[in-house]
Amino acid sequence: QVQLVESGGGLVQPGGSLRLSCAGSGSIFSRSTMGWYRQAPGLQRNWVASITSEGTTYYTDSVKGRFTISRDNAKNLVYLQMNSLKPEDTAVYYCSAFYAARRDWGQGTQVTVSS
């Protein structure tokens, strides 16, 4: 099991940037595929980006070129750098760890993009 705690959310104007962090605990963190998901009010939770244990990254089309996922296995951290933010990026962002058919979730952090 991996315990996850997100941080870095907040209120930002359109066009601005935020960096989300996810701190993980547990010996399998470095072997887990880490991902970011988001959920807007009244909508389902959707995948945003993933990074494998080897560092290969994947993004949903709507964030390609604007968001960057990265990880620091020595510190058990994963990041989501978000640039050129849009109002439609407003959501609760969740960190997840996937390993051996099990997925663990953090508690989420709110990101609000508004002028």
Solvent accessible surface area in square Angstrom, and as a share of the most:
residue,aa,sasa,rsa
1,Q,129,0.57
2,V,4,0.02
3,Q,93,0.41
4,L,12,0.06
5,V,89,0.51
6,E,7,0.03
7,S,60,0.39
8,G,37,0.36
9,G,30,0.28
10,G,30,0.29
11,L,131,0.65
12,V,23,0.13
13,Q,121,0.54
14,P,60,0.38
15,G,56,0.54
16,G,20,0.20
17,S,58,0.38
18,L,35,0.18
19,R,131,0.48
20,L,0,0.00
21,S,24,0.15
22,C,0,0.00
23,A,47,0.36
24,G,12,0.12
25,S,50,0.32
26,G,35,0.33
27,S,99,0.64
28,I,31,0.16
29,F,1,0.00
30,S,46,0.30
31,R,127,0.46
32,S,0,0.00
33,T,45,0.26
34,M,0,0.00
35,G,2,0.02
36,W,0,0.00
37,Y,34,0.13
38,R,36,0.13
39,Q,58,0.26
40,A,28,0.22
41,P,121,0.76
42,G,88,0.85
43,L,114,0.57
44,Q,135,0.60
45,R,85,0.31
46,N,67,0.35
47,W,91,0.32
48,V,0,0.00
49,A,0,0.00
50,S,18,0.12
51,I,9,0.04
52,T,28,0.16
53,S,38,0.25
54,E,149,0.67
55,G,37,0.35
56,T,66,0.38
57,T,52,0.30
58,Y,114,0.43
59,Y,46,0.18
60,T,36,0.21
61,D,113,0.58
62,S,66,0.43
63,V,0,0.00
64,K,116,0.49
65,G,87,0.84
66,R,32,0.12
67,F,6,0.02
68,T,73,0.42
69,I,4,0.02
70,S,46,0.30
71,R,36,0.13
72,D,45,0.23
73,N,55,0.28
74,A,102,0.79
75,K,139,0.59
76,N,39,0.20
77,L,38,0.19
78,V,0,0.00
79,Y,35,0.13
80,L,0,0.00
81,Q,56,0.25
82,M,0,0.00
83,N,60,0.31
84,S,58,0.38
85,L,2,0.01
86,K,84,0.36
87,P,76,0.47
88,E,123,0.55
89,D,0,0.00
90,T,37,0.21
91,A,1,0.01
92,V,41,0.24
93,Y,0,0.00
94,Y,32,0.12
95,C,0,0.00
96,S,0,0.00
97,A,2,0.02
98,F,83,0.35
99,Y,73,0.28
100,A,84,0.65
101,A,94,0.73
102,R,117,0.43
103,R,93,0.34
104,D,14,0.07
105,W,98,0.34
106,G,12,0.11
107,Q,112,0.50
108,G,12,0.11
109,T,19,0.11
110,Q,86,0.38
111,V,0,0.00
112,T,41,0.24
113,V,4,0.02
114,S,53,0.34
115,S,128,0.82
